[in-house]
């Protein structure tokens, strides 16, 4: 009696890159700036180098926020590293496309895992600083992760990668953070309804509500779209 052993081989199909959707306020100008920079990046510098730069800069921004607990002028360092994070995180993909050195699955995975760990470092630094209560920092991190998960699931199920939600994207968030850093040096508190709050507590709360609202709206919209496209007879 012989036993037939069947070997199941995975079916390989060509990877289809998702459609990138970027409708943020700064997007038109940012595209031109990034293309200008990509044309001038030395050949020895690769997209991986820029990804590593962006990740390191976000980590160091978190360290600088933590240092600001004892010296508020470390906020200038945090501002510098946030700007450097923009350079690395935004230019890596543009450089790969400009040079036609694309690795869409690898790039998507590595870039967004770097963003995830970077966000943890950044929020941890803010939580250690005296400018934001740790509960707000945790809330911002959770809201960011929920919104990120929604974006990644949309990329997989619908084939559309939303790089921005409405008029806001990562660059707008960085600009708000850097502007807030400067404001903290002079007026770290805000007065609302006759009470005094930490400026970043107010901004962080608005960010939590905004990101949570974006995630809910996107979830409802995409759930409805997928239900209609896969309606059962």
C-alpha positions in Angstrom: 0.0 0.0 0.0 1.6 3.3 -1.1 0.9 6.6 0.4 0.9 9.6 -2.0 2.4 12.7 -0.5 1.2 15.9 -2.1 3.3 19.0 -1.8 1.4 22.3 -1.8 3.3 25.0 -3.4 2.3 28.6 -2.8 0.9 30.5 -5.7 3.0 33.5 -6.4 1.5 36.5 -8.1 3.0 39.8 -9.0 2.6 42.3 -6.2 0.3 45.2 -6.9 1.3 48.4 -5.3 -1.5 50.3 -3.7 -2.7 53.7 -5.0 -1.1 56.5 -2.9 -3.6 59.2 -1.8 -2.0 62.4 -0.5 -4.3 65.4 -0.2 -2.7 67.2 2.7 -2.3 71.0 2.7 1.4 70.9 2.1 1.4 68.0 -0.3 1.8 70.0 -3.6 4.8 72.0 -2.4 6.3 69.0 -0.5 6.3 66.9 -3.7 8.3 69.6 -5.6 10.8 70.0 -2.7 11.3 66.3 -2.3 11.9 65.8 -6.1 14.4 68.7 -6.0 16.2 67.1 -3.1 16.1 63.6 -4.6 17.9 64.8 -7.7 20.7 66.2 -5.6 21.2 63.3 -3.1 24.7 61.8 -3.5 24.7 58.4 -5.2 26.3 56.8 -2.1 23.2 57.7 -0.1 20.4 55.1 -0.5 16.7 55.1 0.6 17.6 52.7 3.4 20.1 55.3 4.7 17.3 57.9 4.7 14.9 55.5 6.5 17.5 54.9 9.2 18.0 58.7 9.5 14.3 59.3 9.9 14.0 56.6 12.6 17.1 57.8 14.5 15.9 61.4 14.4 12.5 60.5 15.8 14.2 58.5 18.6 16.5 61.4 19.4 13.5 63.8 19.3 12.0 61.7 22.1 15.3 61.8 24.0 15.3 65.6 23.6 11.7 65.9 25.0 12.8 63.8 28.0 15.8 66.1 28.5 13.4 69.2 28.4 12.1 68.1 31.8 15.3 69.6 33.3 16.3 72.1 30.6 13.5 73.6 28.5 16.0 74.6 25.8 16.3 71.0 24.8 13.0 71.8 23.0 15.2 73.3 20.3 16.9 70.0 19.9 13.5 68.2 19.6 12.5 70.7 16.9 15.7 70.0 15.0 15.3 66.3 15.2 11.6 66.5 14.1 12.7 68.4 11.0 15.4 65.8 10.4 12.8 63.1 10.8 10.8 64.7 8.0 13.8 64.7 5.7 14.6 61.0 6.2 11.0 59.7 6.5 9.7 61.7 3.5 12.6 61.5 1.1 13.3 57.8 1.3 10.4 56.8 -0.9 10.8 59.7 -3.2 14.5 58.8 -3.7 13.6 55.1 -4.5 11.0 56.2 -7.1 13.3 58.8 -8.6 16.1 56.2 -9.1 13.7 53.4 -10.1 15.1 51.3 -7.2 11.7 50.2 -5.9 11.1 47.4 -3.3 7.4 48.1 -2.6 6.7 45.4 0.0 10.1 45.8 1.8 9.8 49.6 1.7 6.2 49.7 3.0 6.9 47.2 5.8 10.2 48.7 7.0 9.1 52.3 6.7 5.9 51.8 8.7 7.5 49.7 11.4 10.1 52.4 11.8 7.3 54.9 12.1 5.5 52.8 14.7 8.6 52.3 17.0 9.5 56.0 16.4 6.1 57.1 17.6 6.5 55.0 20.8 9.9 56.7 21.4 8.5 60.2 20.7 5.4 59.8 22.9 7.6 58.3 25.7 9.8 61.4 25.6 6.8 63.7 25.8 5.4 61.7 28.7 8.7 62.1 30.6 8.8 65.9 29.9 7.0 68.3 32.2 5.1 69.8 29.3 2.5 67.0 28.8 0.8 64.6 31.3 1.7 61.0 30.5 -2.0 60.0 30.2 -2.4 62.4 27.3 0.8 61.0 25.7 -0.6 57.4 26.0 -3.9 58.5 24.5 -2.1 60.1 21.5 -0.1 57.0 20.9 -3.2 54.8 21.1 -5.1 57.0 18.7 -2.2 57.1 16.3 -1.8 53.3 16.3 -5.6 52.8 15.7 -5.5 55.3 12.8 -2.4 53.5 11.4 -4.0 50.1 11.6 -7.1 51.4 9.8 -4.8 52.9 7.1 -2.8 49.6 6.7 -6.0 47.5 6.5 -7.4 49.8 3.8 -4.2 49.4 1.9 -4.6 45.6 1.9 -8.4 45.3 1.4 -9.1 48.2 -0.9 -5.7 48.9 -2.5 -5.6 52.5 -1.5 -2.9 53.8 0.8 -4.1 57.0 2.5 -1.1 59.1 3.4 -3.3 61.8 4.8 -6.7 62.2 6.3 -8.5 65.2 5.0 -6.1 68.2 4.9 -3.8 66.7 7.5 -0.9 64.3 7.1 2.4 63.6 8.8 4.1 66.8 7.6 1.3 68.9 9.1 1.6 67.1 12.4 5.3 67.8 12.4 4.8 71.5 11.7 2.3 71.7 14.6 4.7 70.0 16.9 7.6 72.3 16.0 5.4 75.3 16.3 4.2 74.1 19.7 7.8 73.6 20.8 8.6 77.3 20.2 5.4 78.3 22.0 6.4 76.1 25.0 9.6 78.2 25.5 7.5 81.3 26.2 4.0 80.2 27.2 3.8 76.6 28.4 0.3 77.1 29.7 -3.1 77.9 28.1 -6.1 79.4 29.8 -9.5 78.0 29.0 -12.8 78.7 30.7 -11.1 80.4 33.6 -8.7 77.5 34.2 -5.0 76.9 33.5 -3.9 73.9 31.5 -0.6 72.7 30.0 -0.5 73.9 26.4 0.5 70.5 25.1 -2.3 68.9 27.2 -4.8 71.0 25.2 -3.1 70.3 21.9 -2.8 66.6 22.7 -6.5 66.3 23.7 -7.5 67.9 20.4 -5.1 65.5 18.5 -6.7 62.5 20.3 -10.2 63.6 19.4 -9.2 64.4 15.8 -7.4 61.1 15.2 -10.1 59.1 16.8 -12.8 60.9 14.7 -10.8 60.3 11.5 -10.4 56.6 12.4 -14.2 56.2 13.0 -15.2 58.0 9.9 -12.7 56.1 7.7 -13.9 52.8 9.3 -17.5 53.5 8.6 -16.8 54.6 5.0 -14.6 51.6 4.2 -16.8 49.1 5.9 -19.7 50.3 3.8 -17.7 50.2 0.6 -16.5 46.6 1.3 -20.0 45.5 2.2 -21.3 46.8 -1.1 -18.5 45.3 -3.1 -18.8 41.8 -1.4 -22.6 41.7 -0.9 -23.9 38.2 -0.5 -26.7 37.0 -2.8 
